[in-house]
């Protein structure tokens, strides 16, 4: 069975099982198959052999799932868009992707109301499945093409590693469908007959409603960025009593601080904590490692793990030569989960993608190294800045801050004046409340950091927060933090 057949299978095996919960809306597997079939029939009849993508614009409504599968069943990729995105950003994405049409939830509800079988055509492994847009260094969004084969390789690996219980899992969906982290919870859930429980932006904005929703979710599998979990940990009741069924926390998209992992293991002693790494161009995640007490005791900065089966992860120098263990270089990923490239951007595709041992490979632009057979992510290659003539990696400063026992989370950003970086500022969430003045806390952290970093890399300003503001994707909002300086 291919992935779509695997999902459709649950409509026959358990038609009344709940596929998706979003607010007061429920979608069963029977409805998901029937309505996605009907939408696929409409798209095939209206557009024939035109393989232009279908854009889907909404905010976690069940109709978005119907639209995703309906597009694929009609042999078209989908472009997920969230209404939280600025209109200018949406317009740019639509201009680049040139979809056959844009579907809002109300459109999907209308077009999927009939009982019409889906077309007999099936997607092939090399066919585009979805196109997900990420930030480009020039400010222009880049459309990453992910094929059915890419997605099947990723989902197959996840199912093998995590041993999800068929018809027995509830996956927490914290990221909008326009952010590739959501692919993890969405398709691992649908492939196993699970229930996807969406946390909408209205809940994130209201802590009381959020914790009530979490308590009512019955979640067994938590998927989020570390920042989202860190925000939840501010509430002391965020513990096993609130989520008694939780089996695993899966983190990707950001650096997982050792303090965050330790607190989760303390509050959820029966749950596993997993740290994962991978860019959008390599289908969500490529490496993973279970973080237990032995890992926490051994490493101050946590590893991101080992590569999935069938995929190679290399650390290379500027000449593209593989580096030995303990040497820092660029992380390269090669395997069937690697994207074929970007939409309408042949120059960017040629610069980032290449062939390695006859397989697609991607230069991530991330820095890292292998230690003890485990990959460690060490920031972006393009996050360098110069202060007083010295080259500084912001990720390097953050990693050393996160290694301090009193620091639970940290974001470091340059202080810009007259168009250039003048100094560094550190936003810090402490591990526990400390009865000390701001001056005393600042001096203490600077003193500890000075044991790890040269003076020119020390932040001049420290800002202490209970939690970081989050972007729509659930990551620490670096822009808002920088603007607050």
N, C-alpha and C positions, 0 to 999 in steps of 0.2 A: 504494500500500500504506500502511495505517496502521502505527503502531509495532509493534503486536502481530503483524501479518502479516509485518512486516520481520524480527522475531525468529524467528517460526515458520518462515520461509523457510529458515533455516540447518539446520533439521531435515531438510529435503529435499536441500539443496545439499551439506551436509557433516554427516550425522547422527552421525558418530563424533568430530567436533571437540569439544574440551573447552570447555564453557561456564564451569565454575566449579571452582576448586581451593580447598579449605579443609582444612588439615592433611593427613590421609591420604585424604580424601574427594574423589571426582571425579564430575562430572556432565557428560554429553554433551548436545549440542543435541537429539539424538534422544530421549533420556530426558526432557529438560526439556519438550519439546512433548507427548510421550505422557502424562507424569505430570500436567502442568498441565491438560491436556484432561480427564483422568479426575477430577481434583479439582474442576474447573469443573462437570462433569456431576453430581457428588455435591452440590455446593452448590446448583445450580439445582433439582435434584430435591427436596432437603430444605427449601429456603427459598422456592422459587417466585418470586413477584414482589417479595418483600421485598428492598429495596435497602440494608439495614443493612450497614455495613462489616464486614470480617473482620480481626480483630486477629491478628498473627503474632508470636509470642514465641520468640526464640532468640538464638543468637550466631554468625552467619555460616555456619550450616549450609546445604548445598545445598537442603535442603527449604524454606528461606525463599524462595528464588527460585521454586521450584515453587508455593508458596502465593501469592506476589505475583501471578504470571501466572494462576494458577487463579482467584483472586478476580476479577481483571479480566475474564477470559473468561466468568465467570458474571454479569458486569454489576454488580460490587460493588467499591468502593474497598477498599484494604487500609490497616491501621494498623500500621506496623513498630515493634516493641518489642524492646529488647535486654535480655538477662538481667542485664547489668551495672547496669541502672537499679534504684534502690531500690524495694522492694515498694510503699511508700506512693505513690511517683510512678506506678508502673504502675497501682495501684488508682484513682488520680485520673483517669488517662488513660482507663481503661476506663469509669469512671462518666460521663465527658463524651462519649466517642465511642459508647457503647452498642452494641458490636458484636454481630452475630448469633451469633458464637462466637469463642473464642480458640484458635488452632492452635499447638501446639508441634511441633517437628520429628518426634517419634514419631507424632503424630496425622496429619501430612501423609504420612509414609511409609506408614501403614496405609490412608488414604483415597485415595491415588493409585496403588495397586498394580494396579488393573484396567486393561484396555484399552478405554476408553469414549470415544467422540468428544465434544468440547466442544459445548455448545449453539450453535445457529446465530446467536444474538444477538451483535451487536458493539457495543463501546463507541462512543459518539458524542463529538465533540470537546469538548462542554460537560459531559460526564459526569465526576464525580470519579474520579480515578485512584488517588491515595493521599491520606491525611491524616497529616500529620507534626506532631508536637507540639513547640513551642518554649517557652522560659521566658517567663512573664509578669511584669510589674513588680510584681504583687500576690502573686506566689508561686504562682498558679494557672497550670498549663500551658495554652497556647493551641493549638487544633488548626487547622492551616493546610490548607485544601482546595486540592489541585493537580489540575487537570483533564487529560484526555488532550491537549487542545489546548495547554495550558501546556507540558506535557512535550515534545510533538512540536516545538514552536517552539524550545525550548532544545536538544534533541538535534540538530535539523536545523542549527542555528547551529554547534554544536560540530563536527559532521561536516564542514561546509563549511569551517570555519576551520582545523581541525587535520589534515584529509586523512588520517584513520586508514586503514591498509591493511586491506581486508577479509580476514578469516581470517588476519591477520598481526600482530595486536597482543595483548600481555598487559598488562592494566590492574591496577595495584596498588590493592587495596582496603584502606585503612587506617582508615576511619571506620566505625563500626557503622551498620547499616541504619536505625537510628532517628535518625541525623543526616543532614541533607540533602546534605552533601558526597558521601555515598556514591552518591547518585542520578547524579552525574556519571560515576563509573567504572562503575557497574552498567549503566546504559542505553546509554552510548556503546559499552561492550563488547558487550552483547547485540545491539545494532543492527548491528554490523559483523562479527559472527561471531567476536569476540575471546574471550580467556580472562580471566576475573576471578580474580585471585590474592589471597585474603583473608589479612590479617595479624591473627590473633586476639590477644586480650588476654594469653594465655600467652606469646606471642612478645615482646610489648612489655615484659613483666615480666622477660624473660631476654635481655640484650643478645647473648650468644653465639648463642643460638637464633635471634634476630632477624636477625643479619647472615648466618647460615648460610642462613636462609630466603630473604632478599633475594638472596643469591648464586645460589640454586637456582631463583629465580622465573622467570628469562628475561624480566623486565619490560621493556616498551618504553615504557609510559606510566605515569608516577608521578602519583598524585592524593593530596594530603594537605594538612593545615594547615601553615603555615610552622614551627610548633613541633615537629612530628614530624620534619621534615627537619633542623631545628636539633639535635634530640636525636641523630640519626644522624651528623651532622657531627662530633660529639665523637670518634667513632672515625676515626682517620687512614686506615684501610683502606677507609672508605666513599668510593669513587671509581670511576672507569671500570672498573678491574679487577674490582670486585665486581659491577657492573651493566653489562656490556659492550654490551648490546642497547638500553640506554635511549635514547630519542629526544627525550623531552620531560618536563619537570616542570610540573605544573599545580597552582597554589596558590590557595586560596580559604578564607574563614572567619576570617581574621585578617590583621593587617598584616604584609606581607612586608618584612623589614629588608633594606636595600641590602647589608649585610655577608653575609647569608645567600645572596642571589642571586649575589653576587660569588664567594663560595667554591664554590658549585655550578658556576658557569661555569668556574672554575679546575680543579675536580676532574673535571668531565664536559665537556670542551671540545667534544664533538660533539653535545651535547644542547641543546635550547632550554629556556628558563625563561620561564614565563608567569605573570603576576599577574592575578587575577580578583576581581571583587567582585559581591556580590548577596545580598540577604536571602532567607530561606526563602519569604517571601511572593511573591517574584518568580522562583521556580523555580531555586534554586541559585546561578546567576551571570548577570549581565546585561552586565557590561563585561569587557574583557580587553585586555592589552597584552603583547607579547613584550619581556622585559627583556634587553637586550643591553648591550654595553660603552658604547655612545653614550648610552643612557638612564642608566646608572650614573654616567657622567661629568657628566651635565647636572643630575641631581636627587639631592639628599641623602635626601629622603623620596620613595619610589617612587610613580608614578601607578598607578591601577587600570585605566586604559585608556579605550577607546571603547565605546559601546553596541552591542549586537548589532543586526543589520539588522532593521528592522520594529518596533523598540522605541525610545522616547524616554527619555532621562535628563536631568532638569532640576535646576538648583539654584535654589531659590526663597527669598524672604524670608517674614516672618511673615504677610504679606498674601496669600501664594501667587503673587506676581509673580516672573517669571523674572529672575534676576540676571545681569549681564554677567560676562565672564571676570574671574578673579582676586578675585571677591567671595565670601565664605563664606556659605553658607546651608544649608537642608535639602535633601537629595537626594530627588527624587521620580522614580518609575519608572512609565511608562505604556506598555502594549502587551499583546500576546496571551500573554505569559508571566506576567502578574500574576494572582495568585489571586483567586477570587471572594469570599474572606473566611474568617472563622473559624467553626468548628463551634459552634452554639448560643450565639454571643456577638454578637448583632446590634448592641449598643452599641459594642463594640470594632471591629466591621467598619465601622460608620458613621463612627467617628472616624478610622480609618486609610485606608479605601478611598474613592475617589470617581471621577467621570468626567472625563477630560481628552480633549477632541476626540473624544467618543463612544467612548473606549476606557477599559478599567479602568486605574486609576492607584492607586499606593500611596505614602503618606507614610512614608518609611523611619525617621525619627527619627535618621538619620545626618547628620553635618555634612560638607560638602565644598565644593570649588570646581573650576572648570575653569581650566586653564592650558595654553596651546599646543594647545588642542583635546582635552586629556586630562583625565579626572576624577581628582581627588585626594580620598581619604577622610581625614577629619580628626577622627574620634572620634564618640562618641554625644552627642546633644543633652542626654540625661538623665543624663550622667555628671558633671554639674557638682557641685561642692561648695564650701562657703565656709570659708575659713581667715582668721581675723582680719578678717572682713568682706569679703574679696576673693573674687570668683567665680573658680574654677579648674576647667579642663577637664583631667581626668587624661590624656585622649588627647593633649592638647597637650603636656604634659610628656613623655609617652612618645615622641611624634614627634620632639621635640628631642633627647632622649637617643639615639634610634636614628640621628640624623643625625651623631653624633660618631664619628670614625673608629675609636676604640678600643672601641666598643660594638657587639656583634653582635646582642644581643636585650635587651629591657628590658620590665619590667612595673612600673607605679607604682600604689600603693594607699594609701588614707588610713590613718593610725594612729588607731584609735578608742579614746577613753577617756571613760568616763562618758556613753556614748551619742552623742558628737559627735566630729568629726574634729579632731585636735589638731595633726597635722603630716602630711607625706608620707614614705613609704618607697619606695625604688627597688630592685628586684631586677634584677641586671645579669649578663648573660653577656658576657664580654670577647672581643674578636676573637682575641686570642692571650694566652698566659701572660706576665704581666709580673712581673719580680722587684721587687716593691715591697710595702710593708706595707699593711694594710687602711686605715690612716689616710692614707697617701700617695695611695692609689688614690681614696679618698673625696674628699680635698682637690682632686685633679686634676680629677675629674669635676665637682665643684661649681664649680670655677673656669671650666671650659669652658662649663658650662651657664649660668653667670652672664653670659656674653657673649651669650646667646640669650634668656634669660628674666629677668623681674624677680625680686628676692630672695624675695618671698613665695611664688613658685612652685617654689623649689628644694627637693628632698627633703632632709630632715634626716638620714635614715638610709639607708645603702647596704648591700645584701647581695649578695655576689658568689658566683655559682653556676656550675657547669660546664654545667648544662642545667636547664630548668624541669620540675617535675612536670607531668604531662599529665592532663587529664580523659579520660573514656571516649570523648569525641568528638575527641581528639587536639589539643585546645587547651591553652594554658598554664592550669594549675589555679590561678586567682586566689584561690579560697577557701583552698586549702591554703597558699599563699604568705602570705596575710594572717594565717592562724592561727599561722604560725610566728614572727610578730613578738613 
